[in-house]
Amino acid sequence: MISRSVEVVPENGLHARPAARFVQTANGYEAAVTVAADEGEAVNATSMIAVTALGVGQGDRVTVTADGEDEEEAIEALCAVLTEPVE
């Protein structure tokens, strides 16, 4: 299991398009993936409702955790989604 804390860059935080992209990316891996707002409870990263319910905005920090065979690839891809601006 690995975890990484990152600052959310997309202007809309984890809402709308960025959240959909994040969830879609999480669903592409076998690893079990969770995301937690700083100091908050972790939620299933493959659930759009759970991810948007975190209320994460631009500049907030989140911790992404992955556990499974492709956990390193999952963490890299998900952190990239969170740290790249949405066009």
Contacts in CASP RR format, 6 or more apart in sequence:
PFRMAT RR
TARGET T0000
AUTHOR 0000-0000-0000
METHOD contacts of the structure
MODEL  1
MISRSVEVVPENGLHARPAARFVQTANGYEAAVTVAADEGEAVNATSMIA
VTALGVGQGDRVTVTADGEDEEEAIEALCAVLTEPVE
1 65 0 8 1.000
1 66 0 8 1.000
1 67 0 8 1.000
1 68 0 8 1.000
1 71 0 8 1.000
2 65 0 8 1.000
2 66 0 8 1.000
2 67 0 8 1.000
2 71 0 8 1.000
2 72 0 8 1.000
2 75 0 8 1.000
3 63 0 8 1.000
3 64 0 8 1.000
3 65 0 8 1.000
3 66 0 8 1.000
3 75 0 8 1.000
4 63 0 8 1.000
4 64 0 8 1.000
4 75 0 8 1.000
4 79 0 8 1.000
5 38 0 8 1.000
5 61 0 8 1.000
5 62 0 8 1.000
5 63 0 8 1.000
5 64 0 8 1.000
6 61 0 8 1.000
6 62 0 8 1.000
6 64 0 8 1.000
6 79 0 8 1.000
6 82 0 8 1.000
6 83 0 8 1.000
7 59 0 8 1.000
7 60 0 8 1.000
7 61 0 8 1.000
7 82 0 8 1.000
7 83 0 8 1.000
8 14 0 8 1.000
8 18 0 8 1.000
8 56 0 8 1.000
8 57 0 8 1.000
8 58 0 8 1.000
8 59 0 8 1.000
8 60 0 8 1.000
8 61 0 8 1.000
8 62 0 8 1.000
8 82 0 8 1.000
8 83 0 8 1.000
9 58 0 8 1.000
9 59 0 8 1.000
9 82 0 8 1.000
9 83 0 8 1.000
9 84 0 8 1.000
9 85 0 8 1.000
10 17 0 8 1.000
10 18 0 8 1.000
10 58 0 8 1.000
10 82 0 8 1.000
10 84 0 8 1.000
10 85 0 8 1.000
10 86 0 8 1.000
11 58 0 8 1.000
11 85 0 8 1.000
11 86 0 8 1.000
12 18 0 8 1.000
12 57 0 8 1.000
12 58 0 8 1.000
12 86 0 8 1.000
13 19 0 8 1.000
13 56 0 8 1.000
13 57 0 8 1.000
13 58 0 8 1.000
13 59 0 8 1.000
13 60 0 8 1.000
14 22 0 8 1.000
14 35 0 8 1.000
14 51 0 8 1.000
14 52 0 8 1.000
14 54 0 8 1.000
14 55 0 8 1.000
14 56 0 8 1.000
14 57 0 8 1.000
14 62 0 8 1.000
14 82 0 8 1.000
15 52 0 8 1.000
15 55 0 8 1.000
15 56 0 8 1.000
15 57 0 8 1.000
17 86 0 8 1.000
18 81 0 8 1.000
18 82 0 8 1.000
18 86 0 8 1.000
19 48 0 8 1.000
19 51 0 8 1.000
19 52 0 8 1.000
20 48 0 8 1.000
21 81 0 8 1.000
21 86 0 8 1.000
22 35 0 8 1.000
22 45 0 8 1.000
22 51 0 8 1.000
22 78 0 8 1.000
22 81 0 8 1.000
22 82 0 8 1.000
23 45 0 8 1.000
23 46 0 8 1.000
23 47 0 8 1.000
23 48 0 8 1.000
23 51 0 8 1.000
25 77 0 8 1.000
25 78 0 8 1.000
25 81 0 8 1.000
26 33 0 8 1.000
26 45 0 8 1.000
26 46 0 8 1.000
26 74 0 8 1.000
26 78 0 8 1.000
27 46 0 8 1.000
28 74 0 8 1.000
29 66 0 8 1.000
29 70 0 8 1.000
29 71 0 8 1.000
29 73 0 8 1.000
29 74 0 8 1.000
29 77 0 8 1.000
30 68 0 8 1.000
30 69 0 8 1.000
30 70 0 8 1.000
31 66 0 8 1.000
31 67 0 8 1.000
31 68 0 8 1.000
31 69 0 8 1.000
31 70 0 8 1.000
31 71 0 8 1.000
31 74 0 8 1.000
32 66 0 8 1.000
32 67 0 8 1.000
32 68 0 8 1.000
33 44 0 8 1.000
33 45 0 8 1.000
33 46 0 8 1.000
33 64 0 8 1.000
33 65 0 8 1.000
33 66 0 8 1.000
33 67 0 8 1.000
33 74 0 8 1.000
33 78 0 8 1.000
34 42 0 8 1.000
34 43 0 8 1.000
34 44 0 8 1.000
34 45 0 8 1.000
34 64 0 8 1.000
34 65 0 8 1.000
35 42 0 8 1.000
35 43 0 8 1.000
35 45 0 8 1.000
35 51 0 8 1.000
35 54 0 8 1.000
35 62 0 8 1.000
35 63 0 8 1.000
35 64 0 8 1.000
35 65 0 8 1.000
35 78 0 8 1.000
36 42 0 8 1.000
36 43 0 8 1.000
36 54 0 8 1.000
36 62 0 8 1.000
36 63 0 8 1.000
36 65 0 8 1.000
37 54 0 8 1.000
37 55 0 8 1.000
37 56 0 8 1.000
37 60 0 8 1.000
37 61 0 8 1.000
37 62 0 8 1.000
38 60 0 8 1.000
38 61 0 8 1.000
38 62 0 8 1.000
38 63 0 8 1.000
42 63 0 8 1.000
42 65 0 8 1.000
43 50 0 8 1.000
43 51 0 8 1.000
43 53 0 8 1.000
43 54 0 8 1.000
44 50 0 8 1.000
45 51 0 8 1.000
45 64 0 8 1.000
45 78 0 8 1.000
54 62 0 8 1.000
56 62 0 8 1.000
62 82 0 8 1.000
64 75 0 8 1.000
64 78 0 8 1.000
64 79 0 8 1.000
64 82 0 8 1.000
66 72 0 8 1.000
66 74 0 8 1.000
66 75 0 8 1.000
66 78 0 8 1.000
END
